[in-house]
Structure formats: structure tokens, C-alpha cells
Amino acid sequence: MILFLLVLIFGAQNVGLVDIHFLRWRFEIPRSVLISIVLLVGVFIGWSARTLGDVFKCKPKNS
């Protein structure tokens, strides 16, 4: 419940629009949406890096 309240406060304080320019595209989105997207992309990259690290981890050979 406390986390939900903090998310609501965060969203209410970051309602201003932000201009995004990417290549030839330009659009506006609320700042809270932009921060949430960046957070989700960061979590996905971290999860992917950890998973790939586990897959390619060198296993010691038994002698």
C-alpha cells in the first residue's frame, strides 16, 4: 500500500510534458512516463546481462 502511494505521489509531481527528439521523430510524453520507460529498459538490460553471464559462465573441469 505504501509503494502504491509513493507511485501516485511520483506521478502527480511529474506530469509536465517532455519533448523527445529521436532521429526525425518528435513527440511529447509526460515526464513520469519517460522515467518509467527508462527504468523498465534498465531493468530489462540488467536482467539480460545477468542471464547471459550465467549462460556463458565458465565451468571448472573435473580433474
C-alpha positions, 0 to 999 in steps of 0.5 A, spaced: 500 500 500 505 504 501 509 503 494 502 504 491 502 511 494 509 513 493 507 511 485 501 516 485 505 521 489 511 520 483 506 521 478 502 527 480 509 531 481 511 529 474 506 530 469 509 536 465 510 534 458 517 532 455 519 533 448 523 527 445 527 528 439 529 521 436 532 521 429 526 525 425 521 523 430 518 528 435 513 527 440 511 529 447 510 524 453 509 526 460 515 526 464 513 520 469 512 516 463 519 517 460 522 515 467 518 509 467 520 507 460 527 508 462 527 504 468 523 498 465 529 498 459 534 498 465 531 493 468 530 489 462 538 490 460 540 488 467 536 482 467 539 480 460 546 481 462 545 477 468 542 471 464 547 471 459 553 471 464 550 465 467 549 462 460 556 463 458 559 462 465 565 458 465 565 451 468 571 448 472 573 441 469 573 435 473 580 433 474 
